[in-house]
Amino acid sequence: MSRTPPSLDESALKSALTHPRGPFRRADVVGETGSTNADLAAAAAAEPGAWPDLSVLIANSQVAGKGRLDRAWEVPAGAAMISSVLVRPTEASAHAGVPAFDPAGHAWLSVLAGIALCQAVSAESAAEPVLKWPNDVLLNGRKLAGILAQLVVPSRDAARGTGRAHDAGRPGPAVVVGMGVNISQQRVELPVDQATSLELETGVAVDRNVLLPAYLTRFARLYNEFVAVGGDALRPLGGGESAHALASGLMSTLGTDVRAELPGGRMLFGTAVRLGRTGDLELRDAGGVMHAVSAGDVVHLRRAGHAGGVDYA
């Protein structure tokens, strides 16, 4: 297996991602960052006008990244594919003259990122990743990638119009969707036994300069189609299937016995039946009662119908 990942080609990435060739309005590539999500969110809050809808920050390494529930996520330089995309769906829908974006659609933006990554990895390798609720991507039962979305509200100075961001009107909220994908780590470099890398699973060194545009352009297409239907996860997108249908088709959590670890330390055991309209996970407990889980963490147990309850992801 290769131990020297190809370096990021800043010029080629920007050319592939931004107009006129690509869908992004701004693309920045940096060698090292604490966290692409934190950096992009802070920059967009301070100067919204400089970071339009579909801006992306890409990093070669991340030394203080955070995942869900404030978990640390650090990787050797060049070993992971790290990017954060900033979107402004409310403004995008107004400019496009399409139905107003439903705020409930914000919860689906990280799901769209997961769908886009699964599609990109399948297209660029022999791997077939799947989704794990709420926002992980698995390959052969192990975690390949994590997604973290966060709301960005303009700072008070930006909202008052003290910067150039106010020239186009009062800045609205944005969402940053961060994606971290394990590309070339070896087993000893991974933080937990349940994690894996694309190279470990396929035996092939994947070039981030190829996979990044493959993922990001797919995400931008899904996002634009989602905005066009007002952020309604049940309405068909341009490709014919809704966001709900696309996610359900890739969601390995469905049909699985799970343990939901809820805020406040509560535990809920049940079988994951379906995704709700707002992206929540609907579980059926042993008594047949349905529960909607909108926040928390989920541990996969055995597939529904199997004996026992051994954690596997």
C-alpha positions, 0 to 999 in steps of 0.5 A: 500500500502507498504511504505517501499520499499525493499532495493537494493541487491547489490550482487544479482544485480551484479550477475544477470547483469554481466558476466557470468549470465548477459550481462553487463561488469561492474555494480556499485551500490551506496546508494546515488548520485547527478546524475547517468548520471553526475557521470557515464559521468564524470568517463567515460570521465576521464578513458574510459578504466575502463568503457567498453561498457555496464557498468551500475551505479545504485543508491538507491537515487538521490539528484541532478538529471536532466531530459530533459531541465535541469528539476530537478528530486529528489526522496525519498530514495528507492522510484524510480528505478535509473540507467544509462547505458554507451554504446560504439556502434561504438567500439562494432560494430567494435569488433563484425565485423558487419556493422559500427554503423550509428551515426544517431542511437545514437538518438534511444538509449533512445528509446530502453531504453523506449521500454525495460522498457515498456516490463519489466513493462508489464512482472513484473506487470499488468501494460501496459505502453506506450511511449510519444515522445521524451523520457517519459514513461506513465502509464494511461496517467501520467508520470511514467519514464523519460529517458535522453541520453547524449554523452560522449567525453573522456577528453584531458588527456584520449585522449592523452593516459595519463591514462590506457584507451589508452592502447587499442587505442584511446578512442572513444565517448560513450553514457550514457542512464539514466532512472528514474522510479517512483516506490513507491511514493505517490501522495504528493511525486510526483513533478507534477500532471501529474506524477505517480508511479507504486505502485499508478497505480497498488496497488502493491509494485514492488521490484526494485531488480526484475524490474532492471534486467528485464529492464536492460537485455532487454535493453542490448539485444535490444542494441546488436541487434541494433548494429548488424544492424548498428544502422539502425532503419528500419532493423529488430532486432533479434526478427523480428521487427525493432526498428522503428516498436517496438517504433511505436507500443508503441508510444501513441503520434502517432495519437494524436493532440499535441503542440510541444514546439520548441527551441527558444520559437516557438509553433507548433500545429498538429497531430502526424502522424509517427516517422521518420527514425532518431527518429524525430516526423512528424506532420501534421498541420491544413493546411495539411503541414508536419513538422519534429520535432527533438528537443523540448517538446511535450504536448499531446492534445486530440486524433485526431478527438476529439473536443477541445484541452485540455492538458492531458499529 
